Amino acid sequence: MIWMTKNKYLLVTVSGGRSSARMARHIQTSKKYAGYEKLYAFCNTGQEREETIEFLRAMVYYWKLPLVLLEGVYSDIDGVGVKHKIVDFDNLSMNSEPFTGAIMQLNKNKWTGVPNQATPYCSDYLKTRVSHSFAREIFGTTNYIKAIGYRKEDMPKRITLAELKEDKKRIAPLLTDFKNPIGQRELNNWFNKQPFKLQLHGKYGNCKLCWKKSNLDLVESLQYGVDENTINWYRHNEQEYGNMFFRNNLSIDDLIKIAESGTQLSLLDDTNGDKCVCNF
């Protein structure tokens, strides 16, 4: 009798942040995942900071991580969904082209506007659907598991161990594969032993101006430095679609004025904001 073994497929989502990097390296080196066919994927929004891209380069160089760089392919034709294309570090979009395409895709049938708290679609259309298109093509099936870089600080608001125990489609190795869940402190200690580090404070995020962050963090991001092309992109899309990206219906110009004056910080919400998959 010939016994047929069922293939096991694992999509490892690499965001460009430290948590997903630690997770990817663990999966790459752990015997636990030796029997899986694995894909390591980074989905580019076109608004990543240079520090994020350099961090990804270092993963590939020092760890020999077989990382695939993806960008969404969008269409204004009815019935055509989000697809993907493979890019490399030399032709990676750094001028918001994927983000522009995602907004167009959402607005082709009816007005949706730009993403914000009311319509938080950008992670889905820039990351989730793009990586799914890639995994489905390579694996030849949608029956795969996705690894996400949740860490200790994400519990219980974003995920719980009880949820993971019941989830058949997602795993969070930093929470389940170690004696104690991995958090910021453990990440610091681990990366201190690596030959490279992410040269970017966590509050700035991978994307230059992620609207999911608090407005206070966004103002600090502007003060840290955002290129004029990105600022103009936000301004253009707010004018084009008629709604605002940021909390409390603030426009990009509102945030710039506050960042430049430094005197209206009390008008900003002081919440921590939310996280999207880009940060894991």
Sequence and secondary structure as in RCSB ss.txt:
>XXXX:A:sequence
MIWMTKNKYLLVTVSGGRSSARMARHIQTSKKYAGYEKLYAFCNTGQEREETIEFLRAMVYYWKLPLVLLEGVYS
DIDGVGVKHKIVDFDNLSMNSEPFTGAIMQLNKNKWTGVPNQATPYCSDYLKTRVSHSFAREIFGTTNYIKAIGY
RKEDMPKRITLAELKEDKKRIAPLLTDFKNPIGQRELNNWFNKQPFKLQLHGKYGNCKLCWKKSNLDLVESLQYG
VDENTINWYRHNEQEYGNMFFRNNLSIDDLIKIAESGTQLSLLDDTNGDKCVCNF
>XXXX:A:secstr
        EEEEE  SSHHHHHHHHHHHH GGGTTSEEEEEEE  S B HHHHHHHHHHHHHH   EEEEEEE  
 STT   EEEEE TTT   SSHHHHHHHHHHTSSS   S SSSS  HHIIIIIHHHHHHHHHHHSSS  EEE   
 GGGTTTT  HHHHHH SSEE HHHHSSSS   HHHHHHHHTTSS    S GGG SBTT TTB HHHHHHHHHH 
  HHHHHHHHHHHHHHSS SSGGG  HHHHHHHHHH S GGGS  S B   GGG 
